[in-house]
Amino acid sequence: MASTQHKISPSEAIDPLVLGLDVGSTASRGGLYDAAARPLEGPKAKAPHAFTTAGDGTSEIDADAVVDEIEQILDVLAAPEFKGRIGGVAIDTFSASLVGVDAAGHAVTPCYTYADSRCTEQVRELREELDEAEVLQRTGTRIHSSYLPARLRWLAATDRARFDAVERWMSLGEYIHLRIIGTAVIGTAAAAWTGLLDRRTGAWDEAIVAASGIDVGSLSPIHDPDDPVREVSASVGKRWPALAGASWYPVIGDGLAANIGVGATAEGTVGLSAATSGAMRVLLHQIPEQIPSGLWCYRVDARRSLLGGALNDVGRVVTWLDATLRAPDDPGAVLAADPDPATPSVLPYLSGERSTGWAAGARATITDLGATATAELIYRGAMEGVALSYARVADSLAGAAGGHARQILAAGRVAADLTPWLQVVADALDADVRHVTNKRTTLRGTVLLALESLAPDVERSEPDIGATFAPVPARRRYYDERARRYQEVYAALVR
C-alpha cells in the first residue's frame, strides 16, 4: 500500500475528497485527503492558538475566535477548482469542551477545556451524592473535573446569571457547526466524552444530566459517525462553492481520531498519543460490560468503544521544563542515555491527574533531589515520570483488553520532537513501541472515519512507521524500582 507521507497532486487523487479539520490544544488545522486517505498538495492551513490559563485552574479559549480560524482554513482549502469533488467535511476537536449558547445562537461563555480544574469542589460534591463506580459503568467516565457534570454545577454556583442565559450546551465542535452550517448535532464519540452519555444505549443519561443541573432538551441530538448532518445552510455553498452538496460529518473527539490515524484499530493494538496531553487507547469492537476503575470507555457507535486512559500533562511538561530549567542543549541525548540512579523521582501533574487515580487537584512533585542533581537529571526525571504515568495506564489496559499489548503505535508532537524519549517509554512499559512518523495523524483519523461510509470500497493508504524501540532487559530492575517509588510518593501525597 502507498505511503501517507507523500502528498499527491489533485490530478492523482481518487474522489470523493474529504476536507478534514482538527481543532487541537495549540492550533486549528485542515487538509484535503482523497478516498485512499492520502493528503493532497496545497497551501498549509493552520491557525495557532493557545488556551487562556491561570493559577486557579482556568483553562479557556474563545469559541468565536476558533470559528474564525475554521472559516479561514475553509477559505484556503475549499478552492473553486475542487467544486464537485469534495464529498465530505469531517472535524475533530480536543475532547470534553463546553460552550454555553443563547437563544440567538451566540456563545455566552468562553469554551471551557478539558484542563479547566476550577470545579474540584463540585467534583467532591458529586462523589458524595452519586455512586461513582456505578456512574463509571453507566457513562464510561469518572466524576472528574475533565467532564461536564462538575463543570456545569460549578458554573451554576459561581456565575448564575451567565448559566441562566444559556439555551443550549454544546461542545466546541457543535458550536463551529452551528455558526458555519446553521445546525448542531453531536457525534456519539464526542457525546461520550462529556460524561453525560449512557454508553450502553447511546442516549443521554437523564439521571446524570439532571445531577449536572441541566435538562436533556438543552443538549444536541446524537449522531453516529456515519450519520452526517442533513440540514446545511445554503450560505455554505454560496461562500464556498466547492462545498456545495458535501456531507458534514458529526464532530468527534481527537482521541478517537488519533487512534484511527495511527492505525490502532485492531483490538490488540494500542495507540499512544504524546502531544500537549497524552493517552493510551484500544479500539474495542464491542460495548464491554465492565470497565476498570482507572480507565474510561467511550462509545463510538453501536458496535465499537474506545477504552483507555489519559494524561493531562505530556507536552505541557516539556514546555514547563524548557521555560523553567536551564534546559539541556541536547535533550535527546539526555533521554537516550542509560538511566542514572541519581535521577529525581517526579509526579508530572502540572494540571491535575486523570488516569489512573483521577485526582483532579493533584500537582507536580519532585522528590529524591540530591546535591548532585543537575538540570539534565531533573529533565530526565520529569520525562521518566511521564513514561511511568503511561505505564500505569498500560497495566490497567492489559487487564481489561486481553493481556499485554501486541503492538504499541506512538505518535504526536512529543514523539516527533523527542523521539529518543520513546526508548524511555518502551523501558517503562516493558513493551515494543513503534513510532508512527506521519504528520497530522489526528487529522488523518478524522478523515478515515468519514471515509468508512463515504467511500467504503476504496483501499486506504497505510501509516508510515519509523523506528521500533524495544525495552532493554538490563534496565528492567531500574524501572521497576522507579515505578515502586512513583507509587509510594503518590500514595503519600496524592491519595
HELIX and SHEET records of a PDB file:
HELIX    1   1 ALA A   63  LEU A   77  1                                  15    
HELIX    2   2 PRO A   80  PHE A   82  5                                   3    
HELIX    3   3 THR A  120  GLU A  129  1                                  10    
HELIX    4   4 GLU A  132  THR A  139  1                                   8    
HELIX    5   5 LEU A  148  THR A  158  1                                  11    
HELIX    6   6 ARG A  160  ASP A  164  1                                   5    
HELIX    7   7 LEU A  172  ILE A  181  1                                  10    
HELIX    8   8 THR A  188  ALA A  191  1                                   4    
HELIX    9   9 ALA A  192  THR A  194  5                                   3    
HELIX   10  10 GLU A  206  ALA A  211  1                                   6    
HELIX   11  11 VAL A  216  SER A  218  5                                   3    
HELIX   12  12 ALA A  234  ARG A  239  1                                   6    
HELIX   13  13 PRO A  241  LEU A  243  5                                   3    
HELIX   14  14 ASP A  254  VAL A  262  1                                   9    
HELIX   15  15 GLY A  315  THR A  324  1                                  10    
HELIX   16  16 PRO A  331  ALA A  336  1                                   6    
HELIX   17  17 ALA A  375  ALA A  400  1                                  26    
HELIX   18  18 ARG A  413  ASP A  417  1                                   5    
HELIX   19  19 TRP A  421  LEU A  429  1                                   9    
HELIX   20  20 THR A  441  LEU A  454  1                                  14    
HELIX   21  21 PRO A  473  ARG A  475  5                                   3    
HELIX   22  22 ARG A  476  LEU A  493  1                                  18    
SHEET    1   A 5 ALA A  45  PRO A  48  0                                        
SHEET    2   A 5 ALA A  27  TYR A  33 -1                                        
SHEET    3   A 5 LEU A  17  VAL A  23 -1                                        
SHEET    4   A 5 ILE A  86  THR A  93  1                                        
SHEET    5   A 5 SER A 247  TRP A 248  1                                        
SHEET    1   B 5 ALA A  45  PRO A  48  0                                        
SHEET    2   B 5 ALA A  27  TYR A  33 -1                                        
SHEET    3   B 5 LEU A  17  VAL A  23 -1                                        
SHEET    4   B 5 ILE A  86  THR A  93  1                                        
SHEET    5   B 5 ILE A 252  GLY A 253  1                                        
SHEET    1   C 3 THR A  52  THR A  53  0                                        
SHEET    2   C 3 SER A  59  ILE A  61 -1                                        
SHEET    3   C 3 CYS A 111  TYR A 112 -1                                        
SHEET    1   D 2 VAL A  99  VAL A 101  0                                        
SHEET    2   D 2 ARG A 168  MET A 170 -1                                        
SHEET    1   E 2 ILE A 186  GLY A 187  0                                        
SHEET    2   E 2 ILE A 222  HIS A 223  1                                        
SHEET    1   F 7 TRP A 296  ARG A 299  0                                        
SHEET    2   F 7 SER A 305  LEU A 311 -1                                        
SHEET    3   F 7 GLY A 278  LEU A 284 -1                                        
SHEET    4   F 7 THR A 269  ALA A 274 -1                                        
SHEET    5   F 7 GLN A 407  ALA A 411  1                                        
SHEET    6   F 7 VAL A 433  VAL A 436  1                                        
SHEET    7   F 7 ILE A 465  PHE A 469 -1                                        
SHEET    1   G 2 SER A 345  LEU A 347  0                                        
SHEET    2   G 2 THR A 365  THR A 367 -1                                        
END                                                                             
